Amino acid sequence: MSKAFTKEDDEIPERALRRRAGSGLPPGAVNYLTADGAARLRTELQQLAEASDRAAEIAAILASATVVHPPNEPPEGAVFGAWMELHGADGEVRRHRIVGADETGADSEFVSWASPLGRKLLGTEIGEKVEMDGEGPPRKFTVVRIWY
């Protein structure tokens, strides 16, 4: 039998050396945060006691995050950090902001860039139709406004 099949696993890297994966992100994906989201997390971290489990979690999020600032010139379509207003044929109005996976709990209108809806919204332009799932059959909404 080959020695490769009998050798113990003594070359496994230490777990402590692994970087924290972003919430809900696949391994190796970049953990993006908007500048607003990073500031909110830093403020929360300062308010928590050093020994708090949440403080350690926020410190790990910030250490693994890539902060994305708003663009100097608004692009044609929606990018990370954009707010969007969408109107349905029935008059329903929805507002969403495309944010990082660790920011989605801060506001019910926030949607992760890595979620199915976030991926649909990225790159859309004013006037474009977006199909959204929910209760019942998917419905179409029109992008009427994008801002940062």
Steps between C-alpha positions, in 0.01 A plus 500: 500500500624850418630705790262779396207284607646415841634839610317675783346841435776694681519771233146643544521881533398651832137619518615825659674597175178487298328830429139540604257450213234769459146425611337279242784544252665209327860422605746737338239769421591858586306633799394845380356770729374845412685785672180570699476137608865491611450822700187354668693186595798701633265710715329188633838341572611805701179481707542134589715364779828345384401154630166497323443223245339757266810724528717210384258428215501863383880518523522189280253648247697824475832314474372291208307775320578707194334840547351640180447876478231658280612574144612856421288502187172307507527207259229413247374201694469398863822402673590396854368758747225632271149580618226408255131576472289250308133526404270207433214501248257492793647821646714331765822691569810323630829653610818298535866570562764256377732438797741246645382172651587622852287816460162353409362495854547876546198591286216297349560667162862382485570207270832314477687530171551122516129414541284403202321837511826691544650326196187590299523867602873547434553668164135583439423841354209742531207373295613138517257233623595263784310183584463448874391192685274511799170354601323379188639520148804720423410864433673759283618832635646793306811678627398868522783651704858419601704709745801477733 
